Amino acid sequence: MKYLIFIIFSLVITGCASVDPGNRGVEVSWGGETNLNKIYPEGLNWGLHWLFDDMVEYDCKEKTEVNLFEFNDINSMETKVEISVDYQLDPSKVNLLHSKINDYETKLKKTIKSAAAEVIPKYGAVDLNLTKRGDVESKLFNILQKELPEFYLKLARVQITDVDLPKEIA
């Protein structure tokens, strides 16, 4: 009788998976297949299938990606620009993210650099620092807002946090 109670207790304890606050869970079967039908909310999830399946958690809280880039401005002067992008994983699509994208952070960095390379060289360093910062941030936001959903990310905001003036101007 003791062994039966121990076995039942062990099955109950191991037959659950938990998801931390702010995260979403993706069920991955023993063979490596991702369950595309269900995304698990934070909390405790019960079921005997957890004896064989794994729960992969994705942090869906807002994150900030800060990158420093060096571009030639409209006057062909080397200008360092720091760009901050606030984003989060799309909680309703983390299972697709898990099954289709290996490294979303690298893709995010490349996309930010590409957008910045498209917009920043059209402005002078002084304009970026003083008068056109909001316009540039808006253009970057629009470009990234179109690109990031392909990586199952939601964009919150884009900010130019620092512009280093070229030595010639400073």
Steps between C-alpha positions, in 0.01 A plus 500: 500500500786735584652442157173574324461827690862587422448428128180705485665785692800490263275509194307799638820690584670430165178536301509877511694783344521858618541826310656797680319837526524708182592196293314275261563129457538291189452125516768298325441128466755236582584472129558876467171599340357837607132514593368778275145474636552624855705760683514455875438799729697569814425269788481127558384268224395143580495192283665164473647598164752712694669173593617484137471855366706807587393857564713769337443844650524832319528829685221724361577803714617816326873509425736768375761451229765776495747520212773746408548551127741709300374647173600774263249782527373708209826702509712179484617542859529193721228523763438261786133447581360296788154359435277345764215272395237380748325179393345181628432154368147462368343283775246355258768377259785362713429149371563623143813681618625178659435290189620743231769736635826391662643831616254790497743729688757490217226560244377795708847658512546461124158647432569802723834557326340474158224746590752742650723474189200592290398806704802649684718590195225732373559739790787706637645428843388838635146442374495154661613653826269802508213548258423179307530236771123446526465472123778241479354301792162500328649372173695229682185401690300468176764282335543275804124474556471341155799268546476368858169309470685265259706395805192481726603814690293802602660844485434743784728797426819616328725769643825657397671513837833655397659670201875559511586798289791451257836649608479759222178646645575454867 
